């Protein structure tokens, strides 16, 4: 498709599945504040789309919605992506391969510093398999309501500090597998953590900055090979 600009109508509550998949020339995308969902593969493989503003009404991002298969280069989303507090679900492979995206942020709140962990206003509960696989993220806060994390969700990351939300019960395989030239990782578990298992290679490639305190975790914790 030769579409270069798309203004999604305010009458839409969902962007249809595959709407602009492989729109190689799409460089401007305007999403209305009425939008609730972005369908699967809606903007898959759109290398000219470098900036993305998600509306404050958004609840879910579908599988492969903004995935890229163009590899490392001057293509795709770059810089920082701000997630609205309304967002509940990021689908599998949603941003996979966006090799210029370096940070995912959440709107700050005055009461972020709490015993429950940060970002209490964020509704984000689920991050799908390989959602940010191959994305060289330096940082992304994990809000306290997060309960589901997919395998390889952040594979290829460059995180320096990860705080595991207390409601998360499983860290699946390769979830935080490191990219090359990674910094030492500070890994933190919160008091009252409900974590029950850590999958194989969950933190593969990382070295840890000091000792990891596992004392907040229960004695029945299962750790994969």
ChimeraX attribute file (.defattr): number of C-alpha atoms within 10 A of each C-alpha:
attribute: neighborCount
match mode: 1-to-1
recipient: residues
	/A:1	10
	/A:2	9
	/A:3	12
	/A:4	14
	/A:5	13
	/A:6	13
	/A:7	10
	/A:8	15
	/A:9	14
	/A:10	11
	/A:11	9
	/A:12	15
	/A:13	17
	/A:14	18
	/A:15	23
	/A:16	15
	/A:17	17
	/A:18	16
	/A:19	16
	/A:20	20
	/A:21	20
	/A:22	18
	/A:23	20
	/A:24	18
	/A:25	15
	/A:26	22
	/A:27	18
	/A:28	15
	/A:29	18
	/A:30	14
	/A:31	20
	/A:32	20
	/A:33	14
	/A:34	16
	/A:35	22
	/A:36	20
	/A:37	20
	/A:38	27
	/A:39	21
	/A:40	24
	/A:41	24
	/A:42	25
	/A:43	28
	/A:44	24
	/A:45	25
	/A:46	24
	/A:47	24
	/A:48	17
	/A:49	22
	/A:50	19
	/A:51	15
	/A:52	19
	/A:53	13
	/A:54	19
	/A:55	21
	/A:56	17
	/A:57	17
	/A:58	24
	/A:59	20
	/A:60	20
	/A:61	27
	/A:62	22
	/A:63	26
	/A:64	26
	/A:65	29
	/A:66	29
	/A:67	28
	/A:68	25
	/A:69	15
	/A:70	15
	/A:71	13
	/A:72	14
	/A:73	10
	/A:74	13
	/A:75	19
	/A:76	26
	/A:77	24
	/A:78	17
	/A:79	13
	/A:80	17
	/A:81	18
	/A:82	15
	/A:83	19
	/A:84	21
	/A:85	21
	/A:86	17
	/A:87	22
	/A:88	20
	/A:89	21
	/A:90	25
	/A:91	24
	/A:92	27
	/A:93	27
	/A:94	29
	/A:95	27
	/A:96	25
	/A:97	26
	/A:98	29
	/A:99	25
	/A:100	21
	/A:101	22
	/A:102	19
	/A:103	19
	/A:104	16
	/A:105	14
	/A:106	19
	/A:107	11
	/A:108	13
	/A:109	12
	/A:110	8
	/A:111	11
	/A:112	15
	/A:113	11
	/A:114	10
	/A:115	11
	/A:116	18
	/A:117	21
	/A:118	21
	/A:119	23
	/A:120	19
	/A:121	19
	/A:122	22
	/A:123	18
	/A:124	26
	/A:125	19
	/A:126	20
	/A:127	25
	/A:128	21
	/A:129	24
	/A:130	26
	/A:131	29
	/A:132	29
	/A:133	29
	/A:134	26
	/A:135	25
	/A:136	24
	/A:137	25
	/A:138	16
	/A:139	17
	/A:140	19
	/A:141	17
	/A:142	21
	/A:143	25
	/A:144	25
	/A:145	22
	/A:146	21
	/A:147	19
	/A:148	19
	/A:149	23
	/A:150	21
	/A:151	25
	/A:152	27
	/A:153	30
	/A:154	31
	/A:155	27
	/A:156	25
	/A:157	27
	/A:158	25
	/A:159	24
	/A:160	17
	/A:161	18
	/A:162	16
	/A:163	16
	/A:164	21
	/A:165	25
	/A:166	23
	/A:167	19
	/A:168	20
	/A:169	19
	/A:170	20
	/A:171	25
	/A:172	23
	/A:173	22
	/A:174	24
	/A:175	29
	/A:176	25
	/A:177	24
	/A:178	25
	/A:179	21
	/A:180	12
	/A:181	9
	/A:182	17
	/A:183	18
	/A:184	15
	/A:185	19
	/A:186	17
	/A:187	19
	/A:188	15
	/A:189	20
	/A:190	20
	/A:191	15
	/A:192	15
	/A:193	19
	/A:194	19
	/A:195	23
	/A:196	16
	/A:197	18
	/A:198	20
	/A:199	17
	/A:200	17
	/A:201	19
	/A:202	24
	/A:203	23
	/A:204	16
	/A:205	16
	/A:206	23
	/A:207	13
	/A:208	15
	/A:209	13
	/A:210	10
	/A:211	8
	/A:212	12
	/A:213	11
	/A:214	15
	/A:215	12
	/A:216	15
	/A:217	18
	/A:218	13
	/A:219	9
	/A:220	9
	/A:221	15
	/A:222	13
	/A:223	14
	/A:224	12
	/A:225	9
